[in-house]
Amino acid sequence: MRHISSILITAILLVIESKRNDTSANGFSTLRLTSTCIDFTCNTGHCIDSTTGPSCICDEGFTGVKCDQQTSGFYNRIQLIPGLADPDILAINDDLFYLTGTFDGMVLPLFQSTDLINFQLKTTYNPSISDSFYKYCLIWAPDLSKHGTGYDLYFSAQRVLKSSSCPANGQDVTTFYTKASDNNLIFGAPVLVDFGNGAPKGRIATGCNTDGCL
């Protein structure tokens, strides 16, 4: 009987010691492997499991145990490409991204990156060179998308005859698209967007330059 009592006392002491190991110096219980990322929330970040339990890796600009607090540098924005507005980014895979945007109103630069931090100019699309009949002005708000092995590039612009001058700013624009066959992003002459009867149109007749509304 005395032997059984000794075993029970030893078992109780082991349980107490285990409880002590589960409590940190500040009195808070640490997360054990019984708690995993499945039931752990990271607001602006992602969760990883470890031998001490789940923890959050916060996205840039956030901090806190659950990534729910903004850091002092949250509003510090870094200028990426001077003069580029209306940015449009297309992810090809985890290691390749294309970026374009509104530039000088005459061309559309296309950049590439492997990390979304460092970008290099890949090519510059000039629709006025690609089109033998028309010149394109007030080019803005491009949208790049992948279609099969090729790419579609949509943009808004004014189109005038080669011999004509570009209209003044503030004129109505027309929506065009052009295609490239592969990752070289060599786009051809623009085509006026027209989705057919009863569908949205890529043009505005009122106040639009005649050549741009054809």
C-alpha positions as CSV (number, residue, x, y, z in Angstrom):
1,M,0.0,0.0,0.0
2,R,2.9,2.3,0.9
3,H,4.4,1.5,-2.5
4,I,1.2,2.5,-4.4
5,S,1.1,5.8,-2.4
6,S,4.7,6.6,-3.5
7,I,3.8,6.0,-7.1
8,L,0.8,8.3,-6.9
9,I,2.8,11.1,-5.2
10,T,5.5,10.8,-7.9
11,A,2.9,11.1,-10.6
12,I,1.3,14.2,-9.0
13,L,4.8,15.8,-8.8
14,L,5.4,15.1,-12.5
15,V,2.1,16.8,-13.4
16,I,3.0,19.8,-11.3
17,E,6.4,20.1,-12.9
18,S,4.8,19.8,-16.4
19,K,2.5,22.7,-15.6
20,R,5.4,24.8,-14.5
21,N,7.2,24.2,-17.8
22,D,4.1,25.4,-19.6
23,T,4.1,28.7,-17.9
24,S,6.5,31.5,-18.9
25,A,8.4,33.8,-16.5
26,N,5.7,36.5,-16.8
27,G,3.0,34.1,-15.8
28,F,1.4,33.7,-19.2
29,S,0.9,30.2,-20.7
30,T,2.9,29.6,-23.8
31,L,1.2,28.1,-26.9
32,R,1.8,24.4,-27.2
33,L,1.7,22.3,-30.3
34,T,-1.9,21.4,-29.4
35,S,-2.7,25.0,-30.7
36,T,-1.8,25.3,-34.4
37,C,-2.2,27.8,-37.2
38,I,-5.5,26.2,-38.0
39,D,-7.1,28.0,-35.0
40,F,-4.6,31.0,-34.8
41,T,-5.4,34.3,-36.6
42,C,-2.8,36.6,-38.1
43,N,-4.7,39.7,-39.3
44,T,-2.2,41.2,-41.7
45,G,0.5,38.5,-42.0
46,H,0.8,34.7,-42.1
47,C,1.1,32.0,-39.4
48,I,3.9,29.5,-39.0
49,D,4.0,26.5,-36.6
50,S,7.1,25.8,-34.4
51,T,8.0,23.6,-31.4
52,T,6.7,26.4,-29.1
53,G,3.4,26.8,-31.0
54,P,2.1,29.1,-33.8
55,S,3.4,32.6,-34.4
56,C,2.7,35.4,-36.8
57,I,5.0,36.8,-39.5
58,C,3.7,40.3,-40.1
59,D,3.4,42.0,-43.5
60,E,5.4,45.2,-44.0
61,G,4.0,48.1,-42.0
62,F,2.4,45.9,-39.3
63,T,3.4,44.5,-35.9
64,G,2.0,42.9,-32.8
65,V,1.4,39.3,-31.7
66,K,-1.4,39.0,-34.3
67,C,-0.2,41.6,-36.7
68,D,-3.0,43.9,-35.9
69,Q,-1.0,47.1,-35.1
70,Q,0.5,49.6,-37.6
71,T,4.2,50.4,-37.3
72,S,5.5,54.0,-37.3
73,G,6.6,53.5,-41.0
74,F,3.2,52.4,-42.2
75,Y,2.6,55.6,-44.2
76,N,6.1,55.9,-45.5
77,R,5.7,55.1,-49.2
78,I,8.7,54.7,-51.5
79,Q,8.6,56.1,-54.9
80,L,9.0,53.2,-57.3
81,I,9.1,54.7,-60.8
82,P,9.0,58.5,-61.2
83,G,6.3,59.7,-63.5
84,L,4.3,56.5,-63.6
85,A,0.7,56.7,-62.6
86,D,-2.3,54.4,-62.6
87,P,-0.1,51.3,-62.0
88,D,-1.2,47.9,-63.3
89,I,0.7,44.8,-62.1
90,L,0.3,41.3,-63.7
91,A,1.7,38.3,-61.8
92,I,2.9,35.6,-64.2
93,N,4.2,33.4,-61.4
94,D,5.9,33.7,-58.0
95,D,9.1,35.1,-59.6
96,L,7.9,37.2,-62.6
97,F,5.7,40.3,-62.5
98,Y,4.9,42.9,-65.2
99,L,4.1,46.5,-64.5
100,T,2.7,49.2,-66.7
101,G,0.9,52.5,-66.2
102,T,0.1,56.0,-67.4
103,F,3.3,57.8,-68.4
104,D,3.7,60.8,-70.7
105,G,0.5,60.3,-72.7
106,M,2.3,59.1,-75.8
107,V,3.8,55.7,-74.9
108,L,3.3,52.9,-72.4
109,P,6.4,51.6,-70.6
110,L,6.4,48.0,-69.5
111,F,8.6,46.9,-66.6
112,Q,9.4,43.5,-65.2
113,S,10.4,42.3,-61.7
114,T,11.1,39.1,-59.7
115,D,10.3,40.5,-56.3
116,L,7.9,43.5,-56.7
117,I,10.6,45.8,-55.3
118,N,13.1,46.1,-58.1
119,F,11.8,46.8,-61.6
120,Q,13.6,47.0,-64.9
121,L,12.3,48.5,-68.1
122,K,11.5,45.6,-70.5
123,T,10.1,47.5,-73.4
124,T,8.1,50.6,-74.4
125,Y,4.9,50.3,-76.4
126,N,4.3,53.2,-78.8
127,P,1.0,52.6,-80.6
128,S,1.7,55.5,-83.1
129,I,4.7,53.5,-84.4
130,S,2.7,50.2,-84.6
131,D,-0.2,51.8,-86.5
132,S,0.6,53.0,-90.1
133,F,-2.4,55.3,-90.3
134,Y,-3.0,56.9,-86.9
135,K,-1.3,58.7,-84.1
136,Y,-2.3,58.2,-80.5
137,C,-2.5,60.9,-77.9
138,L,-3.6,61.2,-74.2
139,I,-2.8,57.6,-73.5
140,W,-3.7,56.5,-70.0
141,A,-5.0,53.8,-67.7
142,P,-3.5,50.7,-69.3
143,D,-4.6,47.2,-68.3
144,L,-2.4,44.2,-69.1
145,S,-3.8,40.6,-69.0
146,K,-2.6,37.2,-70.0
147,H,-4.5,35.3,-72.6
148,G,-3.2,31.8,-73.3
149,T,0.5,32.1,-74.1
150,G,0.0,35.7,-75.2
151,Y,-1.0,39.0,-73.7
152,D,-3.8,41.7,-74.2
153,L,-3.1,45.3,-73.5
154,Y,-6.1,47.7,-73.1
155,F,-5.7,51.5,-72.8
156,S,-7.6,54.7,-73.3
157,A,-6.4,57.3,-75.8
158,Q,-7.3,59.8,-78.5
159,R,-6.6,58.7,-82.1
160,V,-5.9,61.2,-84.9
161,L,-4.6,61.0,-88.4
162,K,-0.8,61.0,-88.8
163,S,-0.9,64.5,-90.2
164,S,-3.0,65.9,-87.4
165,S,-1.9,67.4,-84.1
166,C,-2.8,65.9,-80.8
167,P,-6.0,67.5,-79.2
168,A,-5.9,69.6,-76.1
169,N,-6.0,67.9,-72.7
170,G,-9.5,67.1,-71.3
171,Q,-10.9,65.7,-74.5
172,D,-13.0,62.5,-74.5
173,V,-10.9,59.4,-75.1
174,T,-11.5,56.0,-76.8
175,T,-10.6,52.5,-75.5
176,F,-8.3,50.3,-77.6
177,Y,-6.6,47.0,-77.2
178,T,-3.6,45.3,-78.8
179,K,-2.1,41.8,-78.6
180,A,1.4,40.3,-78.0
181,S,2.1,36.6,-78.8
182,D,4.6,35.9,-76.0
183,N,6.7,37.2,-73.1
184,N,8.6,39.5,-75.4
185,L,5.6,41.8,-75.1
186,I,5.8,43.1,-78.7
187,F,2.4,44.6,-79.3
188,G,0.8,45.3,-82.7
189,A,-1.5,48.1,-84.0
190,P,-4.4,49.0,-81.6
191,V,-7.9,47.9,-82.3
192,L,-11.0,49.9,-81.2
193,V,-12.9,48.1,-78.5
194,D,-16.5,47.1,-79.6
195,F,-18.2,44.2,-77.8
196,G,-21.2,44.3,-80.1
197,N,-24.9,45.4,-79.9
198,G,-26.3,45.8,-76.5
199,A,-22.8,45.5,-74.9
200,P,-20.6,48.3,-73.4
201,K,-18.8,50.4,-75.9
202,G,-15.2,51.5,-75.8
203,R,-15.9,55.0,-77.2
204,I,-17.8,58.2,-76.5
205,A,-19.2,60.0,-79.6
206,T,-20.0,63.3,-77.9
207,G,-17.0,65.7,-78.0
208,C,-14.7,62.9,-79.3
209,N,-12.3,63.5,-82.1
210,T,-13.8,62.1,-85.3
211,D,-10.8,59.8,-86.0
212,G,-11.0,58.5,-82.5
213,C,-14.6,57.5,-82.8
214,L,-14.4,55.5,-86.0
